[in-house]
């Protein structure tokens, strides 16, 4: 299924007991030249979709700037606490010189850290 103009892929993580503990939706990776033209519009579409499904996010911010992402990192911009427990995080990630959108669904309740 496409997310904006990007193809999306699902990844699953299981406990040793065989219980699903995390689901990650990642888009195909794109070069930094596509960050504003492809990733950002798709990121905005994901905000709308996730907000329709889960309500207003508990935390929301701007799209992480490409030049602030370290190789191998994921920087969330939005957090939703899910009704049945757990959390959903939306953000961008970097793999080498390429970037992608990531939506991480985890069974854990992610806590908001407020910076004074």
Backbone torsions as a table, in degrees:
resi	resn	phi	psi	omega
1	UNK	NA	140.7	179.0
2	UNK	-82.9	144.4	171.1
3	UNK	-114.7	102.8	-170.2
4	UNK	64.7	-119.8	178.6
5	UNK	-102.0	3.7	-173.7
6	UNK	-105.5	144.0	173.5
7	UNK	-76.5	142.3	179.4
8	UNK	-113.3	150.3	-179.0
9	UNK	-133.2	141.2	179.9
10	UNK	-102.2	139.9	176.4
11	UNK	-129.5	138.5	-176.2
12	UNK	-117.8	146.1	175.6
13	UNK	-130.6	128.6	-174.0
14	UNK	-114.5	152.4	172.0
15	UNK	-77.4	169.4	177.3
16	UNK	-62.5	-25.7	179.4
17	UNK	-83.1	-0.1	178.0
18	UNK	87.5	15.0	178.5
19	UNK	-93.7	136.4	177.5
20	UNK	-66.9	124.2	179.0
21	UNK	-113.0	-19.1	-179.4
22	UNK	-157.5	143.4	175.3
23	UNK	-130.5	130.9	-179.6
24	UNK	-124.9	130.3	173.5
25	UNK	-104.5	121.9	179.7
26	UNK	-126.5	142.1	174.7
27	UNK	-88.0	168.3	172.1
28	UNK	-59.4	153.3	178.7
29	UNK	-80.7	148.0	-178.6
30	UNK	-134.5	152.7	178.4
31	UNK	-69.5	163.1	-179.8
32	UNK	-58.8	-25.3	178.5
33	UNK	-66.4	-18.1	-179.7
34	UNK	-100.1	2.4	-175.8
35	UNK	-59.1	-50.1	-178.5
36	UNK	-79.6	-32.5	-173.1
37	UNK	-88.1	-26.6	-178.1
38	UNK	-119.9	-48.8	-177.4
39	UNK	-68.6	-46.2	-176.7
40	UNK	-63.0	-46.1	176.9
41	UNK	-62.4	-37.6	178.1
42	UNK	-68.2	-37.2	175.3
43	UNK	-59.4	-43.6	178.7
44	UNK	-63.7	-39.7	177.1
45	UNK	-63.7	-39.2	178.8
46	UNK	-65.8	-36.7	176.9
47	UNK	-60.4	-46.2	179.6
48	UNK	-61.8	-46.0	-178.9
49	UNK	-64.1	-49.5	-178.8
50	UNK	-65.6	-34.9	177.4
51	UNK	-68.4	-35.4	176.0
52	UNK	-65.3	-41.3	-177.8
53	UNK	-76.7	-39.0	-169.2
54	UNK	-121.4	2.2	179.2
55	UNK	88.0	-170.2	-178.4
56	UNK	-65.8	135.2	178.7
57	UNK	-66.4	146.8	177.3
58	UNK	-69.1	-34.6	178.6
59	UNK	-134.3	138.2	177.9
60	UNK	-147.4	141.7	-179.4
61	UNK	-148.5	-177.7	178.3
62	UNK	-73.1	164.6	175.3
63	UNK	-61.1	134.0	178.2
64	UNK	-58.1	139.1	179.4
65	UNK	-72.4	135.8	-177.5
66	UNK	-56.0	-39.9	-175.7
67	UNK	-74.3	-4.6	177.5
68	UNK	-98.4	-8.0	-177.7
69	UNK	-86.9	123.6	175.2
70	UNK	-79.6	153.2	178.7
71	UNK	-57.4	130.9	179.6
72	UNK	83.8	6.4	-176.0
73	UNK	-102.9	158.6	174.5
74	UNK	-124.7	126.8	179.8
75	UNK	-118.7	106.1	178.9
76	UNK	-76.0	145.7	176.1
77	UNK	-111.9	-23.1	-176.0
78	UNK	-134.0	147.7	178.2
79	UNK	-136.2	128.9	173.1
80	UNK	-118.6	134.0	169.9
81	UNK	-91.8	129.5	-173.4
82	UNK	-88.8	143.9	-174.9
83	UNK	-57.1	-41.6	-178.6
84	UNK	-83.6	6.6	-176.0
85	UNK	106.3	157.7	-179.3
86	UNK	89.0	-175.1	-173.7
87	UNK	-143.1	158.0	171.8
88	UNK	-125.8	131.4	179.0
89	UNK	-121.7	135.2	176.7
90	UNK	-117.4	135.8	176.8
91	UNK	-172.6	-161.4	178.9
92	UNK	-123.9	158.1	-179.6
93	UNK	-137.0	161.0	179.6
94	UNK	-125.0	134.4	172.9
95	UNK	-126.8	103.2	-177.1
96	UNK	64.7	-120.2	179.5
97	UNK	-102.5	15.3	-178.9
98	UNK	-120.0	157.7	-174.4
99	UNK	-129.4	157.6	178.5
100	UNK	-153.5	161.2	171.6
101	UNK	-86.7	145.9	178.1
102	UNK	-135.7	133.6	168.1
103	UNK	-119.8	118.2	-177.8
104	UNK	-110.3	119.2	174.2
105	UNK	-102.7	122.8	-178.7
106	UNK	-128.9	150.1	177.9
107	UNK	-71.8	-15.1	-179.2
108	UNK	-79.3	146.9	173.8
109	UNK	-88.5	107.6	-179.4
110	UNK	-75.4	130.8	-179.7
111	UNK	-93.9	139.9	176.7
112	UNK	-79.7	131.2	176.2
113	UNK	-104.8	116.4	180.0
114	UNK	-92.4	133.1	178.7
115	UNK	-104.4	121.2	-177.1
116	UNK	-67.0	NA	NA
